[in-house]
Amino acid sequence: MRVPALVWAVVVLTGATPTPQPNAVVLRGATLVDVGGFGSSAHDIEDAVVVMRGGTIEAVGPAAQVALPRGARVIDVSGAYVVPGLHDVFATVNNQAQANAFLYMGVTSIVGLDEPGGRRGPLFMKASPGPRVYPLEVVTGFDESQLLEPPRTMAEMMTKARRMSAPELRAEVDRLAARGVSVLLLYYSLAPDQVRTVAAYARTRGLATIGELGATTYRDAIEAGVMAFVHTSRYSLDLAPPPLREEVARAPFGPPRRLFYERLAKLTASDSGLGRHARTLASRRTALIPTMAMNYLEQPGHANPWREPVAVLLDPADIHLPANRETGEQERPADAVRDAFPPGVSTNLQMIETSTARPGRPTSRAAAPMRSGPWRGSRSTRNWRC
């Protein structure tokens, strides 16, 4: 009698040896910090158990309620604190050493811009081990494809390139999504109607949006539903008079920026405009990414970042404008105007960031694997993948 092939297949499958599961790893005894509710939750778990297997967290809870798997490797972390993986949401990673540094500092995910030949460098996507990388791409709102030469400045692009329509912007979002881009950086040149179009359509495609704006006010961007703003020095641009803000939009790295920074240096905590700006930023759940790490080396009495344990993993040659190994001071080349702040700005940026912090709204601390170099301040969010 001939047995149908399907029957043989069932016999073979049911008799197959299952793939052995890796043994679980258990962290037991620590306090598990709850970062829910945009950091406002207070439901920490003392004497917690975290069960991990094969790169995934299987169970989390009080020790009295979570059973330990048979054969698990149990690590006693009593007296310590456990937090979900940190996200550095404006960063880069160029090599395995930097990936190792991120993991050492508890950063398990980053948002990174691929910039070969630029100061951030090419995005290294093959780190093993390494943080999960969410690629970021800039959206300018202008079509440069018909220009004979790429524009050298933002003003030249806004003058010579063609402004993109709403259907073209949606098509651009589709194109970037197809390339694997996860986050859109809405740039200085985008007009308010363009920001509304991109922010709304990006949500339907599951893409995050970060604003680094100029032609659109941050108040308008909040109304448009942009998810986050980057750089305290940039999302303070609404404090400038409209003519200066428009100049910065057309030359965000040129002389108008310097004029704006000098204006920031003169602000005081009692400035009425600062209070209004703080209330605007606190009015919605728009995340702020201060990137204050960039100013750390300008603070009086700062520590030498090369004395941090993580520094042994890093090469200063891989870091944009690194601190001097011996002194801990930043040595800026003469042509580093793009990265320079006038005296007093760094201190005032901290004052501005403090004034904009409000309970119930996501804020971010300038925490980074190294407090110099290409890393940026990040907001901690849930990441139950290990």
C-alpha positions, 0 to 999 in steps of 0.5 A: 500500500502506498502511503500519501506523502502528506502522511509521511510529512506528518509523521516526520514532523511530529517525530522531529526533535524540537530545537532546544531553548536557551537557558533563561537568565534571571535578574533577582532582587533589584528595584525595577524603575517604572518609566511609564507615563512619560516618566511620571509613573511611580509604580516601581517594583521592589525585590523584582525579578526579570526573566530573559531568554534568547534576547527577549524579556519573558517575565517581569514582576515582584519576586513573590509572583514570578516563577523562576524557570528550571535551569535558569542562571540567577544573578543576584542584583539586590540593592541595584536598580533596573531600567528599560533600555535607554534610547538615544534619539539623536545620535550616531554610531560609526563602528563596533567600539561606539556600539560597545560604548552605547551598550555599556551605558545602557543605551539599547536603541538609537536614532541615527543619521547616515552622513558619510563625509560629514561630521557624524560619519557613516551609520554603522548598521552591522554592530554585533552586539550593538544598539538597535538603530532607527535610521533618520533622514532629513526632509527639506520640502524642496526638490533639487533634482533639476538643479545643475549643482547641489545648493551650497546653502539653505538660502540657495536651496530655498531660492533655486530649488522647487518647493514640493507640493503636498502629494510630492511630500507624501510620495517623499515620505513613501520613498523614505519609508521604503528605504527603511527610514524610521524617523523624519527630521523636519528641517528649517526650510519646511513651511507650516503647510508642509510640516502639517502634511508630512507630520500627518502622513508620517503618522499613517506610515508609522514614522516618527517626526523630529522638528529642527525648524525655522520657517515654521514656528514650534508653536505651529509644529506642536499644533501639527503633531510633530512628535519631538523637537531637537536642540534647546538652542533651536527650539528656543527660536520662537523667542526671536523676533520673526525677522530674525527667525526667518533669517535663521531659517535661511542660514541656520549655520551662518551669521544669523544663528550667531545673532540669535545665540547672542540674544539667548545669552541675554535672557533672564529667568524672569523674561516674560517671553520665556514663560510664554514659550515654556507654557507652549512647549508644555501644552502638549506631549511633544518630547524635547531632545535638549542635546545639552551634552554638546555644551558639557565641556563649556561648563565651569568645573566639568570633569574630564570625560576620558576619566569615565570607565567607558572611555577605554572603549573609544578612540578620540580619532572617531569623535567629532571635536573630542576633549583633550585626553589630558586636560578634558578641555575641548580644543576647537579648530579655528574653522569650527564656527558652526559648532561654537556658542558665544559666551553665556549661551551654554549657561542660559540654555540650561536655564531655558531647559529648566524653565520648560520642564513641566510634570506630565510632559516628556523631558530629556536629560543630557545623558550620553555614552560620552559627554563629548563627541557625536552623542546627543542627549536622549529621552528614556523610553520603554524598551522591553527588548534586551 
